[in-house]
Each structure stands twice: as structure tokens, then as C-alpha cells.
Amino acid sequence: MKGFLELLAEVNGKVNDFVWVQVGLILLFGAGLLMTVVTRVFQISHLKHWWTKTIASVFKKDTHNKKDKGSVSQFQALCTALAATIGTGNIAGVAAAIVIGGPGAVFWMWIMAFLGMMTNFSENVLGIYYRRKNKQGEWSGGPMYYLRDGLGKKKGCKTLGRVLAVLFAIFAILASFGIGNLGQINKIVINVESAFFSGVNAPNVFGDASLIALIIGLVLMAVAALIIIGGLQRIAAVAERVVPFMAVAYIIGCLVVFFTHIGHIGAIFASIFRFAFGIKAVGGAAVGITLKMVITQGCKRGAFSNEAGLGSSVMVHSNSNVKEPVKQGMWGIFEVFADTMLVCTMTAIVVLSSGAIDLETGLAAAGTNDATLVAQAFGNVFGKPGEWFIAIAMLLFAFTTVLGWSHYGSKAVEYLFGMVGVKIYRVIFVLLVVSGALMTSSIAWDISDTFNGLMMIPNLIGVITLSPVVVKIVRNYVDRKLKGKDVKPVLSYNEEIQKVMEEAVRNGEE
């Protein structure tokens, strides 16, 4: 068995390197750059507009309105998407990027986020444009649909579009079990055990897994069942309440650490920019970090955190009651901004102020554990309660990620097998929670990371090839909403849906 796991890890390592480094990052960077250029740097040129239409409108009634059957409000769609994206990647993932790639990795996370804003924007625009209602009256959208009905409608691409749609759905289901369930639950258990039960000598029940891990897993499974089996409406209701609270609480905690180490802030940001293009060995005594490693860690962890380009969050944004594709696209811009520019940057400052990273050499101190580094940094400021705070933050971040990904997997299953398959999927998904709690090998996490990357390839092929559609929709929106031109709105590829949405827009709905 040990030999098999080693072989599996070796094969997965090669596939992961190909998917993420040799193909994925080039596609991610290229797609983000392309969509930034063709939309005329929308994230900057229309900054005031998208900010006003998203977070600045959070207290407006329309933002929370969900009167359409089978839909969620725009804010609920954002919170559910953020629930899935703000997870372990924002804490342990950022710490790992800095430990492995040095402070310069943060710079590349920012670059990837800046470009990723327009990738996520474009995905959501396409998601709304190509969505349709299922038999239950719920909106269904995502890369599967714009690959099949968008790319598939291009000359000679019918089979390609259908095949890529199926592949995306399969990879999304597999990733939901791994990165969206087993891996997240495993991180919860490790952090909770470390923070609250480190002094408890509990017996092992399954191999190296402790009784405490089993109990935590059973509790999490019960809570997950209550929420997930209820479907998107219940998931969105929980996300709407938990996500803003957990994000604000975590940022406030990070700001306290920030101001505690205010004297080092200049050195911290200097190290980020100085080491953005690699770290050389210092006097032969330190191991250098190559430019490839810095860029790879920053871009990969950034993409892992905000999921721009993976096509995952499109499946919940498409459930929004919004009528204008560009309106939901702008929520996608804010999603990436909040996840990476705010939460990940706060984590980076905490990590770089912890003392575990030498700001002169950019290298991590011997024995540094990226999994517990943020907790240690909080512990240095707040004492033991700081470690408890991070354990609770990881619990909320990771568990809401599980909830969000359960919806992504459900939508992928719905595309392949219909609503009967969704019911079976949700039961299996909930039961797997306990397996995540008892998991002691990282192989499941590593494999799911690969499937996460595999989702990206068909999705970005769709986004790139359908970029003219995005441009048409954006120009139409800008002409109508910002330039006041009297032109017919472009809202859906489907004529019937177009008519319904067009009437709603005429009545002042967005």
C-alpha cells in the first residue's frame, strides 16, 4: 500500500506540474491579460461604477431582493461565492506561498488578482448570458453551458464544446470532493485539535486518526447535512450571515497585528517588491529561491485562493436574480478584490511580521510550519487566545468553503445526471465529511489540487474563445448605462429569456 501511495504521489506530482505550471499559469495569465485589454481595463477605467454597483450598494433593497423563484439575491450569490473562495487558501495557503516562494510571492498574487478580476468578470458575464431554468425553476449556469451553447455553436466546434463541457463537469465533481470537502475538513480538524486539544491524550480509532478527530468530524457532518441537504437557498442564507462576519472579524484581527508591528511595515513591503523577481543565496549560507518558484507560488496560490479562472464561482453567480450580465460580472470583480487584495494581503502582513521570515534574505527560519504559522503570529500578539481565534477562523473559512463547493458539485452533477443525481451526490458529499476528519495523508489534498487545476483548462478555453461575446455585452451595457444610448440590451443567448429579461430591465430592474 505504501508503495502504491508513493507511485500515486509521483504521478500526481507530474500531472500537477503540467496542469498548473506548464499550462495553467500561462492560460490564467493570458486569459486575464486578454480580458483586461479587450474590456479596456474595465477594473480600473470603471472602478467607481463597479464599486458603486457592488459593495457600495449593499444596503440597497434590490441587492438583497430575491423575489424570483429559484434565484438568490445578488449579495447572497456573492457571499456564497466568497464562502467557497475564502478558505484555507487565505490563511495556510498564503503562508505556504511565502515560506516556499519567499515574500515576492505576494507580489505575484497581486498581479494574478488584478488580471483575475477581469477573468472572473468575464466568467460571470458568460454565466448569466448562457444560463437557463431547470425543471425545478432554478437558474442553472456555469462553464458547462457556455462551453456547450457558446463555444459549441462556433463552426466546427460542436463536439469540442460538448466534450469540454463534460470534462469540466467531471473535474468539478472530483474537485468538490477533494479541495471542497476532504481537504477543508482535514485542515479544520488539524487546527482545532492543535488549538484546543493539544494536551489531551486521546486514543486512536482509525489508524493514526484520534478519537477527537472522529468526534469533530461527526459534528461537522451533522451540521453540513442540515445545511447542504436543504439546497442553495439554505446555503445562501447561511453564507449571507456568516461570510461578512468572519471576513470582517479576521481583517480586524490582522489589523491589530499590523499596528502592533507598524514599525516593520516598511521593511515588509520592501521585501515583497525586492524579492518579487527571485532570491539569491546570501554568502552561500542560504538556499536561493528561483524566480520560477516565486512566480509559480504567488500565481498558483492566488488562483487557488480567489478561484478566478477555475469557473467554479460562476455556478452560484448564475443563480443570482440579476438581469444584466455585466452587473453580476462586477460582483465577480469585487469577489477577487475582497479575497486576494484584502484577506490574503492581511494574512501576508501577519506572516511577514511573525519573525519566521527573514526580511533581509526572504527565507523562512528552519523548522517553520506554514500550516500553523499564522496561528503562531497571532499567538505572539494575543497569546493563546490568538491561536484560538485562528482555529475558529479556519473553522469558519473552511466550513463555508465546504458549503459553497457542495453547490458547485451539485450543479456539475445536475448537468451530467439531472436532479436525481444531485440528491445522491449531496448525501455522498455529506458522508465524506467524516473521511476528511480522519484523513492523515496529504495525497487526497494533492490530487484534488490537480483536479482543481484541470477545471481551469476547459473553462479558460471557453472564456478566451468567447471573448468577443463578452466584449459585445460590455459595450452594449456601457452604451446604455453610461453613455445613455437608446439601444436594445444584450442579456441572454436564448430569445425567450432575452424577452423576459428585456421587459424587466425596461421596468428598472438590473
C-alpha positions as a Python dict, from the first residue, in 0.01 Angstrom:
ca = {
    (1, 'M'): (0, 0, 0),
    (2, 'K'): (283, 236, 88),
    (3, 'G'): (446, 171, -250),
    (4, 'F'): (118, 240, -429),
    (5, 'L'): (71, 571, -248),
    (6, 'E'): (426, 675, -333),
    (7, 'L'): (368, 591, -701),
    (8, 'L'): (35, 776, -694),
    (9, 'A'): (201, 1080, -539),
    (10, 'E'): (478, 1075, -802),
    (11, 'V'): (234, 1050, -1095),
    (12, 'N'): (9, 1318, -947),
    (13, 'G'): (310, 1545, -894),
    (14, 'K'): (397, 1529, -1263),
    (15, 'V'): (38, 1586, -1375),
    (16, 'N'): (2, 1872, -1126),
    (17, 'D'): (319, 2037, -1252),
    (18, 'F'): (197, 2010, -1611),
    (19, 'V'): (-154, 2138, -1530),
    (20, 'W'): (-56, 2427, -1305),
    (21, 'V'): (293, 2533, -1415),
    (22, 'Q'): (338, 2440, -1779),
    (23, 'V'): (-19, 2507, -1900),
    (24, 'G'): (-242, 2651, -1628),
    (25, 'L'): (-48, 2959, -1524),
    (26, 'I'): (14, 3057, -1886),
    (27, 'L'): (-358, 3021, -1959),
    (28, 'L'): (-453, 3209, -1641),
    (29, 'F'): (-215, 3495, -1709),
    (30, 'G'): (-304, 3505, -2079),
    (31, 'A'): (-680, 3498, -2023),
    (32, 'G'): (-663, 3766, -1754),
    (33, 'L'): (-445, 3988, -1971),
    (34, 'L'): (-666, 3935, -2277),
    (35, 'M'): (-989, 4017, -2094),
    (36, 'T'): (-827, 4320, -1930),
    (37, 'V'): (-720, 4454, -2270),
    (38, 'V'): (-1039, 4381, -2466),
    (39, 'T'): (-1258, 4536, -2194),
    (40, 'R'): (-1026, 4839, -2189),
    (41, 'V'): (-904, 4776, -1833),
    (42, 'F'): (-1259, 4777, -1701),
    (43, 'Q'): (-1147, 4710, -1342),
    (44, 'I'): (-966, 5048, -1343),
    (45, 'S'): (-1144, 5257, -1608),
    (46, 'H'): (-1483, 5187, -1450),
    (47, 'L'): (-1368, 5147, -1090),
    (48, 'K'): (-1616, 5399, -949),
    (49, 'H'): (-1903, 5239, -1139),
    (50, 'W'): (-1841, 4878, -1033),
    (51, 'W'): (-1767, 4983, -676),
    (52, 'T'): (-2096, 5178, -663),
    (53, 'K'): (-2290, 4888, -814),
    (54, 'T'): (-2144, 4625, -579),
    (55, 'I'): (-2032, 4675, -221),
    (56, 'A'): (-2144, 5039, -207),
    (57, 'S'): (-2498, 4919, -286),
    (58, 'V'): (-2500, 4653, -14),
    (59, 'F'): (-2763, 4838, 191),
    (60, 'K'): (-2999, 4888, -103),
    (61, 'K'): (-3312, 4674, -115),
    (62, 'D'): (-3251, 4545, -470),
    (63, 'T'): (-2916, 4398, -369),
    (64, 'H'): (-3091, 4167, -123),
    (65, 'N'): (-3408, 4113, -323),
    (66, 'K'): (-3471, 3750, -422),
    (67, 'K'): (-3832, 3759, -535),
    (68, 'D'): (-3761, 3546, -843),
    (69, 'K'): (-3838, 3180, -783),
    (70, 'G'): (-3528, 2964, -792),
    (71, 'S'): (-3284, 3253, -755),
    (72, 'V'): (-3080, 3409, -477),
    (73, 'S'): (-3011, 3777, -422),
    (74, 'Q'): (-2702, 3938, -572),
    (75, 'F'): (-2549, 3974, -225),
    (76, 'Q'): (-2628, 3611, -139),
    (77, 'A'): (-2462, 3500, -464),
    (78, 'L'): (-2152, 3700, -371),
    (79, 'C'): (-2146, 3564, -14),
    (80, 'T'): (-2189, 3204, -132),
    (81, 'A'): (-1908, 3252, -386),
    (82, 'L'): (-1688, 3412, -118),
    (83, 'A'): (-1781, 3127, 117),
    (84, 'A'): (-1623, 2888, -131),
    (85, 'T'): (-1321, 3105, -214),
    (86, 'I'): (-1231, 3242, 131),
    (87, 'G'): (-1096, 2924, 283),
    (88, 'T'): (-774, 2761, 394),
    (89, 'G'): (-601, 2916, 93),
    (90, 'N'): (-637, 3259, 252),
    (91, 'I'): (-456, 3152, 569),
    (92, 'A'): (-246, 2837, 530),
    (93, 'G'): (-218, 2882, 151),
    (94, 'V'): (-71, 3231, 173),
    (95, 'A'): (166, 3120, 447),
    (96, 'A'): (280, 2827, 231),
    (97, 'A'): (336, 3056, -69),
    (98, 'I'): (562, 3284, 137),
    (99, 'V'): (751, 3000, 308),
    (100, 'I'): (817, 2824, -23),
    (101, 'G'): (841, 3118, -263),
    (102, 'G'): (953, 3399, -34),
    (103, 'P'): (791, 3742, 22),
    (104, 'G'): (798, 3810, -353),
    (105, 'A'): (520, 3553, -400),
    (106, 'V'): (279, 3813, -256),
    (107, 'F'): (358, 4048, -545),
    (108, 'W'): (258, 3782, -798),
    (109, 'M'): (-58, 3709, -602),
    (110, 'W'): (-149, 4076, -652),
    (111, 'I'): (-68, 4064, -1024),
    (112, 'M'): (-275, 3749, -1067),
    (113, 'A'): (-562, 3905, -871),
    (114, 'F'): (-555, 4222, -1081),
    (115, 'L'): (-583, 4018, -1401),
    (116, 'G'): (-811, 3765, -1235),
    (117, 'M'): (-1066, 4037, -1166),
    (118, 'M'): (-1142, 4050, -1538),
    (119, 'T'): (-1128, 3672, -1579),
    (120, 'N'): (-1387, 3633, -1305),
    (121, 'F'): (-1586, 3923, -1451),
    (122, 'S'): (-1591, 3755, -1792),
    (123, 'E'): (-1686, 3414, -1650),
    (124, 'N'): (-1983, 3563, -1469),
    (125, 'V'): (-2095, 3767, -1770),
    (126, 'L'): (-2092, 3448, -1977),
    (127, 'G'): (-2257, 3253, -1696),
    (128, 'I'): (-2556, 3491, -1682),
    (129, 'Y'): (-2577, 3522, -2061),
    (130, 'Y'): (-2587, 3144, -2122),
    (131, 'R'): (-2789, 3032, -1817),
    (132, 'R'): (-3134, 2871, -1829),
    (133, 'K'): (-3403, 2744, -1588),
    (134, 'N'): (-3409, 2377, -1484),
    (135, 'K'): (-3721, 2166, -1420),
    (136, 'Q'): (-3742, 2297, -1061),
    (137, 'G'): (-3749, 2655, -1184),
    (138, 'E'): (-3396, 2728, -1060),
    (139, 'W'): (-3135, 2904, -1269),
    (140, 'S'): (-2858, 2676, -1394),
    (141, 'G'): (-2540, 2823, -1535),
    (142, 'G'): (-2167, 2774, -1544),
    (143, 'P'): (-1884, 2684, -1780),
    (144, 'M'): (-2067, 2368, -1888),
    (145, 'Y'): (-2334, 2576, -2055),
    (146, 'Y'): (-2122, 2842, -2221),
    (147, 'L'): (-1887, 2572, -2346),
    (148, 'R'): (-2175, 2374, -2496),
    (149, 'D'): (-2400, 2657, -2614),
    (150, 'G'): (-2133, 2920, -2677),
    (151, 'L'): (-1817, 2751, -2797),
    (152, 'G'): (-2024, 2461, -2931),
    (153, 'K'): (-2216, 2694, -3164),
    (154, 'K'): (-1900, 2808, -3340),
    (155, 'K'): (-1834, 2647, -3678),
    (156, 'G'): (-1674, 2305, -3640),
    (157, 'C'): (-1671, 2327, -3258),
    (158, 'K'): (-1995, 2145, -3167),
    (159, 'T'): (-1823, 1826, -3050),
    (160, 'L'): (-1535, 2017, -2888),
    (161, 'G'): (-1776, 2233, -2689),
    (162, 'R'): (-1973, 1933, -2564),
    (163, 'V'): (-1662, 1734, -2471),
    (164, 'L'): (-1505, 2025, -2282),
    (165, 'A'): (-1834, 2085, -2100),
    (166, 'V'): (-1848, 1723, -1983),
    (167, 'L'): (-1481, 1727, -1883),
    (168, 'F'): (-1531, 2044, -1680),
    (169, 'A'): (-1830, 1893, -1500),
    (170, 'I'): (-1637, 1574, -1418),
    (171, 'F'): (-1335, 1766, -1288),
    (172, 'A'): (-1562, 1995, -1086),
    (173, 'I'): (-1731, 1700, -915),
    (174, 'L'): (-1397, 1538, -829),
    (175, 'A'): (-1254, 1869, -707),
    (176, 'S'): (-1562, 1929, -491),
    (177, 'F'): (-1498, 1603, -306),
    (178, 'G'): (-1130, 1685, -257),
    (179, 'I'): (-1047, 2054, -241),
    (180, 'G'): (-1406, 2140, -145),
    (181, 'N'): (-1457, 1877, 122),
    (182, 'L'): (-1185, 1635, 237),
    (183, 'G'): (-903, 1891, 233),
    (184, 'Q'): (-1102, 2165, 406),
    (185, 'I'): (-1236, 1937, 679),
    (186, 'N'): (-889, 1795, 736),
    (187, 'K'): (-746, 2144, 790),
    (188, 'I'): (-1029, 2225, 1034),
    (189, 'V'): (-955, 1916, 1243),
    (190, 'I'): (-578, 1977, 1249),
    (191, 'N'): (-619, 2338, 1364),
    (192, 'V'): (-895, 2271, 1618),
    (193, 'E'): (-703, 1979, 1769),
    (194, 'S'): (-384, 2186, 1785),
    (195, 'A'): (-552, 2489, 1945),
    (196, 'F'): (-797, 2330, 2185),
    (197, 'F'): (-695, 1967, 2244),
    (198, 'S'): (-315, 1963, 2219),
    (199, 'G'): (-285, 1846, 2581),
    (200, 'V'): (-547, 1571, 2552),
    (201, 'N'): (-414, 1217, 2516),
    (202, 'A'): (-697, 1068, 2310),
    (203, 'P'): (-683, 711, 2174),
    (204, 'N'): (-656, 642, 1803),
    (205, 'V'): (-965, 493, 1637),
    (206, 'F'): (-878, 459, 1267),
    (207, 'G'): (-507, 414, 1206),
    (208, 'D'): (-337, 734, 1317),
    (209, 'A'): (-661, 932, 1347),
    (210, 'S'): (-763, 1023, 1701),
    (211, 'L'): (-1099, 988, 1872),
    (212, 'I'): (-1115, 1367, 1892),
    (213, 'A'): (-1082, 1390, 1512),
    (214, 'L'): (-1371, 1144, 1475),
    (215, 'I'): (-1593, 1342, 1713),
    (216, 'I'): (-1515, 1671, 1536),
    (217, 'G'): (-1586, 1502, 1201),
    (218, 'L'): (-1923, 1370, 1316),
    (219, 'V'): (-2029, 1712, 1448),
    (220, 'L'): (-1926, 1879, 1122),
    (221, 'M'): (-2108, 1612, 921),
    (222, 'A'): (-2430, 1670, 1117),
    (223, 'V'): (-2415, 2048, 1067),
    (224, 'A'): (-2324, 2006, 699),
    (225, 'A'): (-2622, 1773, 648),
    (226, 'L'): (-2865, 2027, 796),
    (227, 'I'): (-2745, 2295, 556),
    (228, 'I'): (-2642, 2115, 236),
    (229, 'I'): (-2943, 1886, 203),
    (230, 'G'): (-3160, 2199, 210),
    (231, 'G'): (-3006, 2314, -120),
    (232, 'L'): (-2881, 2652, -240),
    (233, 'Q'): (-3144, 2863, -62),
    (234, 'R'): (-3029, 2735, 278),
    (235, 'I'): (-2659, 2751, 186),
    (236, 'A'): (-2701, 3111, 65),
    (237, 'A'): (-2893, 3209, 380),
    (238, 'V'): (-2609, 3077, 599),
    (239, 'A'): (-2338, 3232, 380),
    (240, 'E'): (-2510, 3572, 386),
    (241, 'R'): (-2484, 3576, 766),
    (242, 'V'): (-2151, 3405, 828),
    (243, 'V'): (-1924, 3532, 548),
    (244, 'P'): (-1939, 3908, 620),
    (245, 'F'): (-1889, 3841, 993),
    (246, 'M'): (-1593, 3606, 951),
    (247, 'A'): (-1421, 3823, 690),
    (248, 'V'): (-1455, 4144, 893),
    (249, 'A'): (-1351, 3974, 1219),
    (250, 'Y'): (-1042, 3824, 1055),
    (251, 'I'): (-940, 4153, 891),
    (252, 'I'): (-979, 4337, 1224),
    (253, 'G'): (-761, 4076, 1394),
    (254, 'C'): (-498, 4114, 1121),
    (255, 'L'): (-510, 4493, 1154),
    (256, 'V'): (-433, 4465, 1527),
    (257, 'V'): (-127, 4254, 1440),
    (258, 'F'): (-46, 4505, 1165),
    (259, 'F'): (-45, 4804, 1403),
    (260, 'T'): (142, 4607, 1668),
    (261, 'H'): (426, 4569, 1417),
    (262, 'I'): (376, 4907, 1250),
    (263, 'G'): (747, 4980, 1273),
    (264, 'H'): (823, 4685, 1041),
    (265, 'I'): (563, 4765, 774),
    (266, 'G'): (814, 4950, 553),
    (267, 'A'): (1053, 4655, 563),
    (268, 'I'): (768, 4412, 494),
    (269, 'F'): (652, 4584, 176),
    (270, 'A'): (1011, 4645, 68),
    (271, 'S'): (1079, 4270, 93),
    (272, 'I'): (770, 4191, -115),
    (273, 'F'): (888, 4410, -405),
    (274, 'R'): (1259, 4333, -364),
    (275, 'F'): (1211, 3957, -381),
    (276, 'A'): (939, 3956, -646),
    (277, 'F'): (1196, 3851, -906),
    (278, 'G'): (1377, 3583, -710),
    (279, 'I'): (1608, 3543, -411),
    (280, 'K'): (1978, 3477, -441),
    (281, 'A'): (2179, 3285, -185),
    (282, 'V'): (2337, 3509, 76),
    (283, 'G'): (2708, 3437, 112),
    (284, 'G'): (2648, 3077, 15),
    (285, 'A'): (2481, 3019, 351),
    (286, 'A'): (2119, 3037, 240),
    (287, 'V'): (1937, 2836, -20),
    (288, 'G'): (1822, 3061, -303),
    (289, 'I'): (1464, 3076, -425),
    (290, 'T'): (1438, 3083, -803),
    (291, 'L'): (1227, 3327, -998),
    (292, 'K'): (1018, 3036, -1129),
    (293, 'M'): (936, 2929, -775),
    (294, 'V'): (842, 3283, -668),
    (295, 'I'): (609, 3336, -965),
    (296, 'T'): (463, 2985, -950),
    (297, 'Q'): (383, 3001, -580),
    (298, 'G'): (234, 3350, -600),
    (299, 'C'): (22, 3285, -908),
    (300, 'K'): (-83, 2935, -808),
    (301, 'R'): (-178, 3024, -451),
    (302, 'G'): (-352, 3337, -574),
    (303, 'A'): (-560, 3137, -821),
    (304, 'F'): (-623, 2870, -558),
    (305, 'S'): (-748, 3136, -319),
    (306, 'N'): (-975, 3352, -538),
    (307, 'E'): (-1057, 3077, -795),
    (308, 'A'): (-1068, 3329, -1081),
    (309, 'G'): (-1030, 3127, -1399),
    (310, 'L'): (-1145, 2797, -1249),
    (311, 'G'): (-1507, 2859, -1345),
    (312, 'S'): (-1631, 2740, -1007),
    (313, 'S'): (-1799, 3051, -867),
    (314, 'V'): (-1987, 3105, -1194),
    (315, 'M'): (-2218, 2823, -1089),
    (316, 'V'): (-2352, 3025, -796),
    (317, 'H'): (-2331, 3371, -953),
    (318, 'S'): (-2557, 3233, -1229),
    (319, 'N'): (-2826, 3172, -964),
    (320, 'S'): (-2850, 3544, -893),
    (321, 'N'): (-3175, 3728, -963),
    (322, 'V'): (-2976, 3982, -1166),
    (323, 'K'): (-3092, 4066, -1517),
    (324, 'E'): (-2780, 4241, -1651),
    (325, 'P'): (-2485, 4003, -1715),
    (326, 'V'): (-2238, 4288, -1656),
    (327, 'K'): (-2393, 4364, -1317),
    (328, 'Q'): (-2308, 4014, -1188),
    (329, 'G'): (-1972, 4037, -1360),
    (330, 'M'): (-1892, 4341, -1145),
    (331, 'W'): (-1972, 4141, -832),
    (332, 'G'): (-1709, 3896, -964),
    (333, 'I'): (-1453, 4178, -972),
    (334, 'F'): (-1531, 4263, -611),
    (335, 'E'): (-1512, 3895, -515),
    (336, 'V'): (-1148, 3871, -630),
    (337, 'F'): (-1066, 4209, -476),
    (338, 'A'): (-1207, 4106, -138),
    (339, 'D'): (-1048, 3762, -140),
    (340, 'T'): (-695, 3848, -250),
    (341, 'M'): (-637, 4221, -219),
    (342, 'L'): (-794, 4234, 127),
    (343, 'V'): (-793, 3897, 306),
    (344, 'C'): (-479, 3744, 150),
    (345, 'T'): (-282, 4068, 188),
    (346, 'M'): (-377, 4084, 555),
    (347, 'T'): (-252, 3728, 601),
    (348, 'A'): (72, 3810, 418),
    (349, 'I'): (139, 4104, 652),
    (350, 'V'): (76, 3882, 955),
    (351, 'V'): (312, 3614, 823),
    (352, 'L'): (588, 3859, 731),
    (353, 'S'): (564, 4029, 1071),
    (354, 'S'): (583, 3698, 1260),
    (355, 'G'): (962, 3682, 1266),
    (356, 'A'): (957, 3343, 1094),
    (357, 'I'): (1055, 3504, 762),
    (358, 'D'): (1388, 3686, 740),
    (359, 'L'): (1304, 4014, 565),
    (360, 'E'): (1668, 4061, 462),
    (361, 'T'): (1711, 3722, 295),
    (362, 'G'): (1345, 3642, 230),
    (363, 'L'): (1395, 3290, 362),
    (364, 'A'): (1194, 3105, 626),
    (365, 'A'): (1355, 3008, 954),
    (366, 'A'): (1444, 2642, 996),
    (367, 'G'): (1151, 2433, 1117),
    (368, 'T'): (886, 2685, 1012),
    (369, 'N'): (548, 2514, 970),
    (370, 'D'): (331, 2703, 722),
    (371, 'A'): (18, 2522, 844),
    (372, 'T'): (40, 2682, 1191),
    (373, 'L'): (244, 2993, 1107),
    (374, 'V'): (-49, 3238, 1112),
    (375, 'A'): (-173, 3096, 1443),
    (376, 'Q'): (175, 3143, 1591),
    (377, 'A'): (186, 3501, 1464),
    (378, 'F'): (-147, 3577, 1630),
    (379, 'G'): (-26, 3396, 1942),
    (380, 'N'): (275, 3628, 1959),
    (381, 'V'): (38, 3926, 1988),
    (382, 'F'): (-269, 3789, 2165),
    (383, 'G'): (-122, 3489, 2348),
    (384, 'K'): (-313, 3160, 2349),
    (385, 'P'): (-644, 3333, 2259),
    (386, 'G'): (-477, 3437, 1932),
    (387, 'E'): (-426, 3071, 1840),
    (388, 'W'): (-788, 3001, 1935),
    (389, 'F'): (-901, 3288, 1715),
    (390, 'I'): (-719, 3145, 1410),
    (391, 'A'): (-854, 2797, 1479),
    (392, 'I'): (-1208, 2940, 1483),
    (393, 'A'): (-1133, 3147, 1171),
    (394, 'M'): (-1006, 2837, 992),
    (395, 'L'): (-1316, 2651, 1107),
    (396, 'L'): (-1549, 2915, 963),
    (397, 'F'): (-1344, 2979, 649),
    (398, 'A'): (-1300, 2612, 565),
    (399, 'F'): (-1652, 2502, 659),
    (400, 'T'): (-1819, 2771, 449),
    (401, 'T'): (-1590, 2662, 165),
    (402, 'V'): (-1738, 2313, 204),
    (403, 'L'): (-2088, 2459, 178),
    (404, 'G'): (-2005, 2661, -132),
    (405, 'W'): (-1835, 2373, -309),
    (406, 'S'): (-2127, 2141, -234),
    (407, 'H'): (-2334, 2368, -458),
    (408, 'Y'): (-2068, 2370, -731),
    (409, 'G'): (-2059, 1992, -730),
    (410, 'S'): (-2440, 1979, -730),
    (411, 'K'): (-2458, 2195, -1042),
    (412, 'A'): (-2196, 1983, -1219),
    (413, 'V'): (-2387, 1665, -1130),
    (414, 'E'): (-2712, 1827, -1244),
    (415, 'Y'): (-2557, 1895, -1583),
    (416, 'L'): (-2448, 1533, -1625),
    (417, 'F'): (-2720, 1334, -1446),
    (418, 'G'): (-3014, 1563, -1367),
    (419, 'M'): (-3177, 1641, -1031),
    (420, 'V'): (-3197, 1275, -921),
    (421, 'G'): (-2819, 1261, -935),
    (422, 'V'): (-2799, 1581, -728),
    (423, 'K'): (-2984, 1420, -434),
    (424, 'I'): (-2749, 1122, -436),
    (425, 'Y'): (-2446, 1350, -470),
    (426, 'R'): (-2542, 1559, -167),
    (427, 'V'): (-2575, 1251, 54),
    (428, 'I'): (-2234, 1119, -56),
    (429, 'F'): (-2080, 1465, -11),
    (430, 'V'): (-2208, 1491, 346),
    (431, 'L'): (-2093, 1138, 438),
    (432, 'L'): (-1741, 1214, 310),
    (433, 'V'): (-1701, 1485, 575),
    (434, 'V'): (-1605, 1223, 834),
    (435, 'S'): (-1344, 1079, 596),
    (436, 'G'): (-1182, 1422, 574),
    (437, 'A'): (-1163, 1439, 952),
    (438, 'L'): (-987, 1102, 970),
    (439, 'M'): (-752, 1161, 676),
    (440, 'T'): (-384, 1152, 777),
    (441, 'S'): (-220, 1150, 432),
    (442, 'S'): (-187, 1462, 216),
    (443, 'I'): (-229, 1263, -106),
    (444, 'A'): (-605, 1330, -127),
    (445, 'W'): (-537, 1705, -91),
    (446, 'D'): (-265, 1692, -358),
    (447, 'I'): (-481, 1500, -605),
    (448, 'S'): (-776, 1733, -554),
    (449, 'D'): (-544, 2028, -620),
    (450, 'T'): (-474, 1869, -958),
    (451, 'F'): (-845, 1830, -1036),
    (452, 'N'): (-890, 2193, -933),
    (453, 'G'): (-635, 2287, -1199),
    (454, 'L'): (-790, 2056, -1457),
    (455, 'M'): (-1118, 2250, -1425),
    (456, 'M'): (-932, 2560, -1530),
    (457, 'I'): (-820, 2437, -1875),
    (458, 'P'): (-1160, 2380, -2044),
    (459, 'N'): (-1306, 2686, -1869),
    (460, 'L'): (-1034, 2922, -1990),
    (461, 'I'): (-1055, 2782, -2341),
    (462, 'G'): (-1421, 2882, -2329),
    (463, 'V'): (-1353, 3229, -2186),
    (464, 'I'): (-1081, 3306, -2441),
    (465, 'T'): (-1276, 3184, -2744),
    (466, 'L'): (-1592, 3364, -2628),
    (467, 'S'): (-1413, 3691, -2551),
    (468, 'P'): (-1590, 3863, -2848),
    (469, 'V'): (-1924, 3780, -2681),
    (470, 'V'): (-1805, 3939, -2356),
    (471, 'V'): (-1690, 4250, -2545),
    (472, 'K'): (-2029, 4277, -2721),
    (473, 'I'): (-2218, 4251, -2390),
    (474, 'V'): (-1990, 4501, -2212),
    (475, 'R'): (-2005, 4758, -2493),
    (476, 'N'): (-2382, 4726, -2502),
    (477, 'Y'): (-2402, 4784, -2125),
    (478, 'V'): (-2166, 5083, -2133),
    (479, 'D'): (-2357, 5238, -2425),
    (480, 'R'): (-2690, 5204, -2244),
    (481, 'K'): (-2597, 5266, -1880),
    (482, 'L'): (-2307, 5507, -1901),
    (483, 'K'): (-2347, 5683, -2235),
    (484, 'G'): (-2726, 5696, -2235),
    (485, 'K'): (-2770, 5547, -2583),
    (486, 'D'): (-3108, 5401, -2677),
    (487, 'V'): (-3003, 5054, -2790),
    (488, 'K'): (-3153, 4711, -2737),
    (489, 'P'): (-2997, 4536, -2432),
    (490, 'V'): (-2795, 4217, -2482),
    (491, 'L'): (-2898, 3994, -2189),
    (492, 'S'): (-2929, 3629, -2300),
    (493, 'Y'): (-2840, 3396, -2585),
    (494, 'N'): (-3192, 3250, -2556),
    (495, 'E'): (-3464, 3456, -2730),
    (496, 'E'): (-3735, 3372, -2475),
    (497, 'I'): (-3516, 3457, -2176),
    (498, 'Q'): (-3396, 3769, -2359),
    (499, 'K'): (-3757, 3893, -2392),
    (500, 'V'): (-3835, 3835, -2022),
    (501, 'M'): (-3512, 4000, -1906),
    (502, 'E'): (-3556, 4288, -2151),
    (503, 'E'): (-3900, 4363, -2007),
    (504, 'A'): (-3757, 4354, -1652),
    (505, 'V'): (-3479, 4596, -1750),
    (506, 'R'): (-3737, 4832, -1904),
    (507, 'N'): (-3912, 4827, -1566),
    (508, 'G'): (-3594, 4943, -1397),
    (509, 'E'): (-3457, 4607, -1274),
    (510, 'E'): (-3091, 4520, -1316),
}
